[in-house]
Amino acid sequence: MTAQRAFTTHPLVLRRVTVRRVTDVTSRMRRVVLGGDQLAPFTRDETDHPAFAAPGFDDHVKLILASDGDVRAALPAQLPHGIEWTPAENRLTRDYTPRRVDTAAGEIDLDFVTHGDGPAAAWAASAREGDELWFVGPKSSLRLPERLDWILLAGDETALPAIGRFLDERPVDAPAHVLVTVPDGSARQELASREGDTVTWVVAEPGDAAALEAAVRELRLPEGDGYAWAAAESRALLPVRRYLLRERGLPKDRLNITGYWHRSEAVPAEAEDSPAPEAAGVPSPVPWLVARAALQLGLVDAVADAPGIPPGTLAARVGVPAAGIGVLLPLLAAHGVVVGGEDGLRLGAAGEELLDDHEREEYVGHEAELLLALTELAPALREGVAPWQRASGGTLHEAVVRDAARYGELVEECEQLVFLLSGLTADPLWAGVGTCLLTGPGSASVVAALDDAGHRPGLRVTEDDVPAGVLRARVTAPERIDWTGGPADLAVAAKALAHRTDEEAVALLERLAGWVPTAVLVEASRPDGLSPHAAEAALHAYAATGAPLRDAPAIAALAARTGWHVRRVIPLGWGAEATVLERGEPTAV
C-alpha cells in the first residue's frame, strides 16, 4: 500500500479566457497569452469553482472549438464537480500544454505549431487581442519520482512547450537529456539548459518514426535511475517505447510516452493495387479476425523485432506452417498491417498501431472477448440472457471470480475513474464516516480520490474484493465477497455492477445490506459524449450483463428488490453517476 501514484487529479472546470498578447516564438510556433477572471476562483450558476492550477510541466488543457464557429453551442455542461460532454455535432476539441502559468498575473501561455491545417492552428493563426477561448482542465498532473539520476525528454516540435517548461521550472533536480526532431533549423528554440544537460536537435519530417527512433538509440544515456518522457506523433513513438522497454529495460513506471497528434496518411505505395474498401454497407469482420490471429500468434511482434524478415523465417519463428502464414498475409497486407513480400516483411501503419497496448486490447483483451460474445446476440436476445453467458456457459462475473488476469483488465479499465470522483468525495455523505467498505474493480480509483480529497487520515478503508495490501499498488486478484470485518458506515461499489447480471447485482446489494446503512454505486449510466465508440457503449454493456447501461431508474429498480431506496444521484461527468442508496423507508430529500 506504499506505491506512489503517478498522477495528481484536479477538479474539472470549464473556463473562459481572452487573448491578451500574441507573439511568434519562431517562424513555426505562435505563443498566445490568455487571461481572465475565470483563472482565479469564480462562481458560475451559484457554484464556486477553484482557481486554475496546472503544476505539471506536461499538463494538458482541452480547448473547445466549433466546426461552424458557434462555440457556445459546443460547450459541455458544467456540473458542480465535473464536466458532462453533452452531444454537440459541431464540437472540436484539442489538447494543449500550458507553456507558462502565472497565477499572480492571471495568465497562461499556449504555444501553437502554425504549420498545419487543424482547427487549433487556424484559431491561433487568426487570434487577436480580446478573442475568447474556452477550455477544460487539466484533469491531472504527472508525479515524477523524487530521486532520479537522469531524465530523458524527447519529442517533435509539439513537445517543445512541455520540454521548455520542464527546463524553466525543474520539477526534479536531475540532468536532463533533451532530444527534439524539427523539420528545419528555424524551429529550434532557446532552452534553459544547465550544466550536465544535453540538447540534441535532429532535422526530420514531422511524424518520421525512423528518424526519432534512430536518434533515441544514438543517445548515450547514463547509468542509474532514469526516467523517459516523450511526446510526438502517436505512431512515431511506438518504436521508441518498444526500444526503451525491451532493450534499455526501463520499467513501465519510469516511462511516460504520449501521442500528441496522429498523422493521416495516404494509402502506402505497396498497397496501391489492393482492393479499395467498399464505400458503404456493413464492414466485414474478417480483417478484425485476421488481425486478432496475428497478435495471438506473435506475428506482429516478430515482424517488429526483425524488420525485413522473410515469410518462411517468420513462419518458423512463430511456430506456424508456412501455408498458414500464407493464408494470413494477403489480408494483413491489404489492410496495412504488414508491407513487403517474399524478400522481407515489415510493419505497415496499421501494424505499428497494433504495437500500442491500448490498440492491442481491442483485439486480444477483455473488450475483444466481449465483441466475440456478440456472435450469440440474436439467441441471447430471444432467451433474455447476456451474450457472454450464452457464448461461454457462465456469467462474466463467474469468469472474473475464476480469472485474476481478467479481473486485472477490469481494474485497468477503471483507472480513468479517479478523474471523475471529485463530486463523490466532496459530497456531505462523508461527514462522520469512520469506516468505508469498498468493492468493485474501481476500488483503487476510489482510494486515490479519497487521498486527493484529504479523507484518508482517520478513515479506515477496507476492501472486500482483494487480499489486504494490494489495492494501492495494483489490483490483480479476483473479486471475493466474503468480508468479515463487521458493520461499516458506508460502502462504495465502484463499477461493481458493470460485470454482473441483474440477479448478481441484486445478490451483491443484499450482501451490502447486511453490512452498511448507506451504499454508493458508481456506474456509467450513459455513453461518454467524447468517445468515438459512444454508439456501441450500450451494446457492450448488454454483451457483458444482459442489460444496457444502468441509469438511476434502473439502479433504483434493482435496489427496491433488496430493501434499498435511492436517496439521491450525484452526477460525476463523462456519463458516470454515483447513486446513493439507503436502507429503510424513504424520507423527503
Beta strands, then each sheet from edge to edge (+ up, - down):
strand 1: 7-9
strand 2: 14-24
strand 3: 29-35
strand 4: 42-44
strand 5: 47-49
strand 6: 61-66
strand 7: 77-79
strand 8: 82-84
strand 9: 91-96
strand 10: 98-102
strand 11: 107-113
strand 12: 132-136
strand 13: 140-142
strand 14: 150-156
strand 15: 176-182
strand 16: 198-203
strand 17: 226-233
strand 18: 255-261
strand 19: 338-341
strand 20: 344-347
strand 21: 435-439
strand 22: 460-463
strand 23: 490-494
strand 24: 518-524
strand 25: 564-573
strand 26: 576-583
sheet 1: 1+ 13-
sheet 2: 9+ 6- 12+ 2- 3+ 11- 10+
sheet 3: 4+ 5-
sheet 4: 7+ 8-
sheet 5: 16+ 15+ 14+ 17+ 18+
sheet 6: 19+ 20-
sheet 7: 22+ 21+ 23+ 24+ 26- 25+
end
